[in-house]
Amino acid sequence: MKKYEVPDNLLYTKEHEWIKVDGDKAICGITDYAQKSLSDIVFVETPEIGREIKKNEVVCTIESVKSVSDVYSPTSGKIVDANERLKNEPDLINKSPYEDGWIFKLELADKSELEDLIKPEEYRELIRKIEEGR
Amino acid sequence: MRVTPFFELESKVGAFFTEFAGWRLPLHFGSAIQEAKNVRKDCSFFDITHMGRVKISGPDSEILLAKVFSRVLRKDGKGLYGFLVSSDGRTIDDTVIFKKNSQEFIAIFNSARKDEDIKLLEDEIRNLRLKVEVIDISDESVFVAVQGPKSALKISEFFDNLGVNINIPASRFSFTDNGEIFISRTGYTGEDGFEIIVPAGFAQKIWDALMKAGIPPAGLAARDILRLEAGLILYGLDLKESDTPFGSHLERFVDSEFERIAVLKEKFRNNPSFLKGVIFESLPIPQHGDRVYPEGFVTSAVFSAILRKPIALVRFKQNIAEQEVVKAETRGKVIYGTVVSLPFVRSS
């Protein structure tokens, strides 16, 4: 079975988002597994900067060749930045899901929420179970 | 969940799998768009082992097919695309049936419909007391489709690599069957290509021979883009039991000699609907079942690799003329599209 990239320095959600925490701020995107399950991404509606969002709220949508998927926010906070490059190069998410394909930046409202997120080891286990169950 | 004999080999080269009709099949190998483009300019292969292959043989085979199949197979060594139709005018499946001789045929069925198809054949055989045998050969073989303008060139190399000497069918819908290997000049992409049935034990050898001939794998997502660009329907989405080939750009696949043409026409008159191609001007890509105005619904849609726009087949209540503008509602958004003639993309 082929492996999906799951970096050790990130936290994850059941909906296949990742979050990289840096002090009071965090960068978010979708995982390698998520981008592969979507296939080619053709459009990303990047979120509005300044918007306050709650944990698990839909931040934006991603369209691939066949389907539309919602991106949920891993934590509550305020959106302070969005990856404008995705407007013209949505496939950056396919090419580099954890680096150039980041989607939005949050100012964290409540750092204790991070405790509910999934650790890399558990996320690998989650993907393994999904793959086996299919 | 079933897997094909190619599963491990596909995993090794990075396939992302999806579930389709009870099978675990490769959705893509990295990029569906690149895979679709490669089929348009070069050639790739699809693992289509999930599709049903059925042998129909016996002295009454032609009587059976005349009852249930919408085409008249006249020439040996040729196949025809058409529909299996029940006595009450239900469209049971779309299929290609190949004629070896008047007593031997090979039919290709959609995997999700194979059991229904066989049941239809068996019922007719029983009712009419025909001397026909229907044998499902799907499990003992693998099935691959080599598709693209360079198929003819590369398929010879493929058979050389395999050490097999076989006549490559020269014209569309012709085929060769040497008892072990079946090869037809058919496909589901709108491009030139071949479909090949080989004994299941050969999977590794076939894979190696394909790789050596420079024929890379492509997944179901690319196949869906290509078939829709070519304006080819997917039974179950674009055409269902209750639909008829009439009004769906499929009239030419029902021969006038077909006995059940009358019941199909009557069904169409009583409950007409019209399948049309629509190019939408903007995203999102509409989904199966989305509402369209004038009254209709999306039967299938995809983002075209070539046109860089969403393309869809839409079933309308009324006959909508080409160039007419229609609108669809998808996920709370309104998108506008134009009715066009099919195919969306002409082969290279």
Chai-1 contact restraints between the chains, C-beta under 6 A:
chainA,res_idxA,chainB,res_idxB,connection_type,confidence,min_distance_angstrom,max_distance_angstrom,comment,restraint_id
A,K2,B,S11,contact,1.0,0.0,6.0,A-B,restraint_1
A,K2,B,G14,contact,1.0,0.0,6.0,A-B,restraint_2
A,K36,B,F16,contact,1.0,0.0,6.0,A-B,restraint_3
A,S39,B,H28,contact,1.0,0.0,6.0,A-B,restraint_4
A,S39,B,A32,contact,1.0,0.0,6.0,A-B,restraint_5
A,S39,B,A221,contact,1.0,0.0,6.0,A-B,restraint_6
A,D40,B,S31,contact,1.0,0.0,6.0,A-B,restraint_7
A,D40,B,A32,contact,1.0,0.0,6.0,A-B,restraint_8
A,D40,B,I33,contact,1.0,0.0,6.0,A-B,restraint_9
A,V42,B,F303,contact,1.0,0.0,6.0,A-B,restraint_10
A,F43,B,L283,contact,1.0,0.0,6.0,A-B,restraint_11
A,E63,B,L283,contact,1.0,0.0,6.0,A-B,restraint_12
A,E63,B,P284,contact,1.0,0.0,6.0,A-B,restraint_13
A,V65,B,A32,contact,1.0,0.0,6.0,A-B,restraint_14
A,V65,B,F303,contact,1.0,0.0,6.0,A-B,restraint_15
A,K66,B,V302,contact,1.0,0.0,6.0,A-B,restraint_16
A,V68,B,P284,contact,1.0,0.0,6.0,A-B,restraint_17
A,R134,B,E19,contact,1.0,0.0,6.0,A-B,restraint_18
